[in-house]
Amino acid sequence: MTDIAALQSQIMAQVSGAADEAALEGVRVATLGKKGSVSALLATMGKLSPEERKVQGPLFNGLRDAVTLAIAARKAELGDAALEARLKSETLDVTLPARPQNSGTVHPISQVLDEVVAIFAELGFGVAEGPDVEFDDYNFTKLNIPPDHPARQMQDTFYVCAQADGSSHVLRTHTSPVQVRTMLGSKPPIRMISPGRSYRVDSDATHSPMFHQVEALVIDEGITLGHLKWTVEQFCKAFFEIDQIELRARPSFFPFTEPSLEWDMRCDRSAPGKIVFGTGNDWLELGGSGMVHRKVLENCGIDSARYQGFAFGFGLDRMAMLKYGIPDIRSFFEGDTRWLKHYGFAALDIPTLDGGLSR
């Protein structure tokens, strides 16, 4: 009895002292294994008399059960401790601030393009697009630009290698070729805008060799300069988001319009670095326009005796600079993320006349 109690105390101490599951498994093998101390006691049961088995049997079995329960309990404790340590090492503190996410913004030119399209959509204009590499015929000839015109010189226009059929191609110098394609492919009435990229050999703080334009074209019966003036006024009011504007028309010359006009808008430049539209004593140039030349209509297969039309064009880059106070056109194309973060727009701020063009 005393030996069994001492053995149990010794085994329990070993079980309690097991620091990990590997050490505990060693104690189990040393006690309950085939050659373990408890197993050896149980093996002696066959040599005992019946009276001795009645006395020693419950003691031996009690020892085995106690050791088995103690090992199982210690194993559970060690498992819980290991799990807790693992959880502590893998804990994610949800109270920590999230890592910053780099979010993009809408480029000012893309924003202005969407604003322009939204305005003209309300006025009933469609949107037409065309290729950047254009036929010389569409870019110049059909627009009544003579062969010796300065715009056709290589110092002003990017020419592409001549084609196998002898035709000449250029990087379009304006989006007017889209109007030519529209007039060739559609019958009046026509009411469309043609936004897109244009290319000219020019580069400084206010000019870029690649820039963006939007041109508008209306062809119908009875079109007059009054319709042109009203359309330009409505566009400027909506784009600059002001109720009152004052426009000034200056006579000009473009081969594809007759008469030709350039539009200025009254503004105030008295404050340094700031322009206020609709008031003041200064004038700001907006863009060119005019009544479509009859030769352009005839070159595109439209009866100039029956139909008249007007066209005008504004630079989207310049419009963005004026509206949002951007001083240098070259900033548009530098890809500076700091600049884009400052001047960019939220991706879901889609411009509408009802909800507001810019926010």
Secondary structure, 3 states (H helix, E strand, C coil): CHHHHHHHHHHHHHHHHCCCHHHHHHHHHHHHCCCCHHHHHHHHHHHCCHHHHHHHHHHHHHHHHHHHHHHHHHHHHHHHHHHHHHHHHCCCCCCCCCCCCCCCCECHHHHHHHHHHHHHHHCCCEECCCCCEEEHHHHCHHHCCCCCCHHHCCCCCCEECCCCCCCCEEECCCCHHHHHHHHHHCCCCEEEEEEEEEECCCCECCECCEEEEEEEEEEECCCCHHHHHHHHHHHHHHHHCCCCCCEEEEEEEECCEEEEEEEEEEEECCCCCCCEECCCCEEEEEEEEEEECHHHHHHCCCCCCCCEEEEEEEEHHHHHHHHHCCCCHHHHHCCCHHHHHHHCECCCCCCECCCECCC
